[in-house]
Amino acid sequence: MCICCRFTMTNFNPLTKILDKNYLTGSNFVDWKRNLMIVLTADKIAHVLKGDTPDLALMNGTQEQKELFEKWHEHDEMAKCYMLASMTNMLQKQCEGMATASCIMLHMQEMFGEQSRAARTTAMKNFTNTKMVEGTSVKDHVVKMISYANELKLWELR
């Protein structure tokens, strides 16, 4: 792992402890992605995974275009560091030459997508089949339903 990635993980965002404890190994892709999105959202850089790359700041581009591209590139590099620092060495080696964070995410999705489809089906079943158990508080039931809804919402981001 590169030094800048380890520095990023331990010193910038306290939420990165989530990623320190939940390295991507493959079988835990869904959980890893959920935790990664928490960290990227907290750092306000999750937008780089949407694939909306601003136009390359060419020499004849406006100053505003150049600044926009530089800011996006900085966010993308930070997201790549978070991603690489939170996966096994073998997965790091497969991804370290990839151009953008969204390329890394697409690669991981392709590698572990079958597992994620099964998890999506399970999440949908959990959401649609959950009934309030007699004796449980409404608050606990609502919290459970919100967590299922949030899990389904993550699938929209993929």
VMD Tcl script that draws the C-alpha trace (Angstrom):
set ca {
  {0.00 0.00 0.00}
  {1.31 3.45 -0.84}
  {2.31 5.75 2.00}
  {-0.11 8.48 0.92}
  {-3.01 6.01 1.13}
  {-2.08 4.84 4.63}
  {-1.59 8.49 5.69}
  {-5.01 9.32 4.26}
  {-6.69 6.45 6.04}
  {-5.29 7.25 9.46}
  {-5.13 11.03 9.57}
  {-7.87 12.73 7.56}
  {-11.29 11.27 8.21}
  {-12.03 9.56 11.53}
  {-14.66 7.47 9.73}
  {-11.88 5.65 7.89}
  {-11.64 3.35 10.89}
  {-14.70 1.72 9.33}
  {-12.62 0.88 6.27}
  {-9.63 -0.18 8.36}
  {-11.85 -2.82 9.97}
  {-13.67 -3.84 6.78}
  {-11.07 -4.50 4.09}
  {-12.47 -5.61 0.76}
  {-11.69 -9.29 0.38}
  {-14.28 -10.05 -2.28}
  {-17.06 -11.83 -0.47}
  {-17.80 -8.69 1.55}
  {-18.15 -6.36 -1.46}
  {-21.62 -5.08 -0.53}
  {-20.57 -4.19 3.02}
  {-17.29 -2.67 1.84}
  {-19.05 -0.49 -0.70}
  {-21.59 0.71 1.85}
  {-18.78 1.65 4.25}
  {-16.77 3.29 1.47}
  {-19.77 5.41 0.50}
  {-20.10 6.57 4.11}
  {-16.48 7.76 4.13}
  {-16.59 9.33 0.65}
  {-19.86 11.09 1.45}
  {-18.45 12.45 4.72}
  {-15.47 13.82 2.78}
  {-17.82 15.22 0.10}
  {-16.07 13.30 -2.68}
  {-18.58 10.52 -3.45}
  {-19.52 12.35 -6.67}
  {-16.42 10.97 -8.41}
  {-17.99 7.49 -8.47}
  {-20.87 8.70 -10.61}
  {-18.60 8.82 -13.64}
  {-19.33 12.46 -14.49}
  {-15.78 13.40 -15.37}
  {-15.43 17.09 -16.20}
  {-13.82 17.93 -19.51}
  {-10.05 17.84 -19.42}
  {-8.72 21.30 -18.73}
  {-7.02 22.04 -22.01}
  {-4.57 24.85 -22.53}
  {-7.29 26.96 -24.15}
  {-9.87 26.17 -21.46}
  {-11.13 28.87 -19.16}
  {-9.64 29.27 -15.72}
  {-12.94 28.06 -14.25}
  {-12.79 24.86 -16.36}
  {-9.22 24.22 -15.28}
  {-10.09 24.74 -11.61}
  {-13.13 22.48 -11.89}
  {-11.05 19.74 -13.44}
  {-8.28 20.11 -10.84}
  {-10.79 19.91 -7.98}
  {-12.44 16.83 -9.50}
  {-9.03 15.20 -10.08}
  {-8.03 15.90 -6.46}
  {-11.28 14.32 -5.21}
  {-10.81 11.34 -7.50}
  {-7.27 10.75 -6.27}
  {-8.45 10.89 -2.66}
  {-11.26 8.42 -3.40}
  {-8.77 6.09 -5.12}
  {-6.53 6.22 -2.04}
  {-9.44 5.34 0.24}
  {-10.41 2.48 -2.04}
  {-6.91 1.05 -2.49}
  {-6.06 1.41 1.19}
  {-9.14 -0.58 2.16}
  {-8.65 -3.70 0.05}
  {-6.39 -6.73 0.13}
  {-2.93 -6.49 -1.42}
  {-3.98 -8.74 -4.29}
  {-6.93 -6.50 -5.17}
  {-4.74 -3.40 -4.81}
  {-2.33 -4.78 -7.39}
  {-5.19 -5.38 -9.82}
  {-6.47 -1.82 -9.41}
  {-3.47 0.39 -8.79}
  {-2.99 1.34 -12.45}
  {-6.63 2.23 -13.07}
  {-7.26 5.80 -14.13}
  {-10.20 6.77 -11.93}
  {-12.07 5.73 -8.80}
  {-15.13 4.95 -10.91}
  {-12.98 2.55 -13.02}
  {-11.93 0.76 -9.84}
  {-15.54 0.55 -8.65}
  {-16.70 -0.78 -12.02}
  {-13.95 -3.42 -11.93}
  {-14.95 -4.49 -8.42}
  {-18.61 -4.57 -9.44}
  {-17.76 -6.80 -12.40}
  {-15.68 -9.12 -10.24}
  {-18.14 -9.44 -7.38}
  {-21.42 -8.52 -9.09}
  {-23.05 -11.93 -8.81}
  {-22.71 -11.80 -5.06}
  {-24.14 -8.30 -5.04}
  {-27.18 -9.37 -7.11}
  {-27.97 -12.00 -4.51}
  {-27.56 -9.41 -1.76}
  {-29.87 -7.00 -3.62}
  {-32.52 -9.72 -3.89}
  {-32.16 -10.45 -0.18}
  {-32.45 -6.75 0.64}
  {-35.63 -6.46 -1.42}
  {-37.11 -9.55 0.25}
  {-36.21 -8.21 3.69}
  {-37.88 -4.89 2.90}
  {-41.06 -6.29 1.39}
  {-41.55 -9.22 3.77}
  {-40.78 -7.56 7.10}
  {-43.75 -7.26 9.40}
  {-43.89 -5.66 12.76}
  {-43.59 -8.29 15.44}
  {-46.14 -8.03 18.21}
  {-44.57 -6.57 21.32}
  {-41.85 -4.66 19.43}
  {-41.77 -0.91 19.65}
  {-42.84 1.09 16.61}
  {-39.52 2.91 16.80}
  {-37.52 -0.35 16.47}
  {-39.66 -1.46 13.53}
  {-39.29 1.91 11.79}
  {-35.50 1.86 12.32}
  {-35.35 -1.64 10.82}
  {-37.43 -0.59 7.80}
  {-35.31 2.52 7.29}
  {-32.15 0.41 7.29}
  {-33.68 -1.88 4.65}
  {-34.75 1.14 2.60}
  {-31.25 2.61 2.85}
  {-29.76 -0.68 1.71}
  {-32.03 -0.61 -1.33}
  {-31.11 3.03 -1.95}
  {-27.45 1.98 -2.18}
  {-28.38 -0.20 -5.15}
  {-29.54 2.89 -7.02}
  {-26.01 4.30 -6.71}
  {-24.45 1.28 -8.36}
}
mol new
graphics top color blue
foreach p $ca { graphics top sphere $p radius 0.5 }
foreach p [lrange $ca 0 end-1] q [lrange $ca 1 end] { graphics top cylinder $p $q radius 0.2 }
display resetview
